[in-house]
Amino acid sequence: MFIVPLYTFLQIVSEETFRARTIAANNILNALFMVAGTIFVMMLLYFHMAISEVFLILGLLNICAAAIFWRPLTKHS
């Protein structure tokens, strides 16, 4: 749902000479956050949190991340 708009945004905003590096950096950050997210969920489950609580925490964190990144994105549109 967000992959195509994100890559479109990266291609529009980045300079042509740095476009490949920008997309590569995005891929690395995606991989790091997937690993960090997996470890975070494993820790929550280790402490016997219910699945519904895990989803609630992840949803709240996503709302916080969306609020943080919304402002910089609106400057470029």
DANORJO-V587684 format. One record per residue. N is the residue number from 1. SS is DSSP state (A for helix, B for strand, O for the rest). OMEGA is omega in radians with two decimals (NA if undefined). D_LAST is the distance of its C-alpha to the last C-alpha in Angstrom with 2 decimals. Layout:
# DANORJO-V587684
n/ss/omega/d_last
N/SS/OMEGA/D_LAST
N/SS/OMEGA/D_LAST
This chain:
# DANORJO-V587684
n/ss/omega/d_last
1/O/-3.12/18.45
2/O/-3.04/15.81
3/A/-3.09/17.14
4/A/3.09/15.77
5/A/3.13/12.06
6/A/3.14/12.63
7/A/3.05/14.42
8/A/3.11/12.00
9/A/3.14/9.24
10/A/3.14/12.20
11/A/-3.14/13.29
12/A/-3.01/10.26
13/A/-3.05/9.89
14/O/3.06/13.68
15/O/-3.07/16.20
16/A/-3.10/18.50
17/A/-3.12/21.50
18/A/-3.04/20.17
19/A/-3.13/18.44
20/A/3.11/21.57
21/A/3.14/22.07
22/A/3.13/18.61
23/A/3.09/19.22
24/A/3.10/22.77
25/A/3.09/21.83
26/A/3.12/19.62
27/A/3.12/22.70
28/A/3.12/24.97
29/A/3.08/23.00
30/A/-3.14/22.95
31/A/3.13/26.70
32/A/-3.14/27.39
33/A/3.06/25.66
34/A/3.11/27.53
35/A/3.14/30.76
36/A/3.11/30.07
37/A/3.11/29.19
38/A/3.11/32.37
39/A/3.12/34.46
40/A/3.13/33.06
41/A/3.09/33.95
42/A/3.10/37.32
43/A/3.11/38.02
44/A/3.14/37.24
45/A/3.09/39.54
46/A/3.12/42.15
47/O/3.01/42.37
48/O/3.03/43.08
49/O/3.11/39.97
50/O/3.14/39.73
51/A/3.13/37.15
52/A/3.09/35.74
53/A/3.10/35.34
54/A/3.12/33.61
55/A/3.10/31.08
56/A/3.13/30.65
57/A/3.13/30.04
58/A/3.10/27.57
59/A/3.11/25.69
60/A/3.09/25.61
61/A/3.09/24.44
62/A/3.09/21.56
63/A/3.10/20.57
64/A/3.13/20.82
65/A/3.12/18.72
66/A/3.12/15.94
67/A/-3.14/16.18
68/A/-3.04/16.18
69/A/-3.11/13.15
70/A/-3.07/10.97
71/A/3.12/10.47
72/A/-3.14/9.48
73/A/-3.13/6.84
74/A/3.10/5.30
75/A/-3.08/5.76
76/O/-3.09/3.79
77/O/NA/0.00
